Amino acid sequence: MSEQVIFWLVVLATAAVIEIATMGLTSIWFAGGALVAALVAFIVPYFWVQLIVFIVASIALLVFTRPVAMRYFNKNRVKTNIDELIGQRAIVTSEIDNLKYIGEVTIAGKDWMARTEEDGYVIPKNAVVVIKRIEGVKLIVELEESLRDAIKLEKSDALLDPRIIEEQDED
């Protein structure tokens, strides 16, 4: 067996090991290209021809088989992107008052710090809110539209007593 065939088999093995380690469907295409280049190395002794075959075969495999493979392998994958929370409903587990820096909601069994878009109002415990956006580790929420007539939002007592805000700032 020629040195060039061994070289391409080492490239194939390396790409396969990387693919097994990462499972990202990234290096498997290069393993296929290396296999084709190894087969060509049996026939054509010129390395530059083998290299061109490797590149063309890898790109062809990537372009033509990757979309099919991604559909097949990712059909049962659950997305975990945090942005999917936007627009969903959550339950207030601790009243939300921006001026007092308090508030918590539960969504999908997880507790999140929550704030409203507008300061000065309190959203009571057990209210249903809609997530508008995410800022750092806090969900920015608003009272669900269907509850706006049923729940009258109270003004924060921090507006009535500025010492409450000063106490928060001292902590």
Secondary structure as GFF3:
##gff-version 3
##sequence-region A 1 171
A	DSSP	alpha_helix	3	22	.	.	.	ID=ss1
A	DSSP	alpha_helix	28	43	.	.	.	ID=ss2
A	DSSP	alpha_helix	47	73	.	.	.	ID=ss3
A	DSSP	three_ten_helix	82	85	.	.	.	ID=ss4
A	DSSP	beta_strand	89	97	.	.	.	ID=ss5
A	DSSP	three_ten_helix	98	100	.	.	.	ID=ss6
A	DSSP	beta_strand	102	107	.	.	.	ID=ss7
A	DSSP	beta_strand	110	116	.	.	.	ID=ss8
A	DSSP	beta_strand	121	123	.	.	.	ID=ss9
A	DSSP	beta_strand	128	135	.	.	.	ID=ss10
A	DSSP	beta_strand	138	143	.	.	.	ID=ss11
A	DSSP	three_ten_helix	145	147	.	.	.	ID=ss12
A	DSSP	beta_strand	154	155	.	.	.	ID=ss13
A	DSSP	alpha_helix	157	160	.	.	.	ID=ss14
A	DSSP	alpha_helix	162	170	.	.	.	ID=ss15
###
